């Protein structure tokens, strides 16, 4: 294998935990898992670059909800472990998308068990719980909306509206398994949901601290530092304008936004080369 290609692939897989044994993507014969090779989710979740950009944008947007923010603030060492959070999210998405049904259910059960211990009181005295169905729906919708935004911008801008609707509808099964309710299942329903949720969102000093931990995360190698800078700029640019404004993030001038997108496209080409295709393609080959 080309040594440069191998070095990049090794660093990226270490960043996401791929191949570390935490998840099992081998499916039994006849078990397509929750989605299957013909799903839109296999396509969208299979492009590493757009998923990382979308995932970073999703974390930023999720933190605008006081309940989601409190779970991170009260129950994690977010300043030191933001990369760990990204890794765990990447592994959950990989397992629930490409793993067998039993592995997907195992990961969902593990998340639900963790959520059982994530609860407390907001600064205004309101109780919160990670098992709150309303909060779970917010976290889910912010995530899938940003994943699809990333895919449309950096992989396939021609994905049809029907396939976009299919993507949202497919992923309802995961949200409901985690405990979410009234999950929007189409592009129009997601847009309406996000508009309706904006009155519940807030930005304060705690949101700012988590935001800064995410956008300034320390990365050891020069390659990963460069990758992180490009990814963060692209994620900020990917956010809906209203969310970017609430987070007090500046996407810069038109020229800066073009530069962010050009850099992300270049990064995507390098990573697709280094990783030798998408996760779905590799999984399909492994299943033979």
Secondary structure, DSSP 8 states (H G I E B T S, - for coil): --HHHHHHHHHHHHHHTTTSSSS-----TT--TTT-TTSHHHHHHT-HHHHHHHHHHHHHHHTTBHHHHHHHHHHS-HHHHHHHHHHHHHHHHHHHHHS-HHHHHHHHHHHHHHHTT-EEE-TTS-EEETT-HHHHHHHHHHHHHHHHHHHHHHT-TT--HHHHHHHHHHHHHHHHHHT--S---SHHHHHHHHHHHGGGB---HHHHHHHHHHHT---SSHHHHHHHHHHHHHHHHHS-HHHHHHTT-----HHHHHHHHHHHHHHHHHHHHHHTS-HHHHHHHHH-
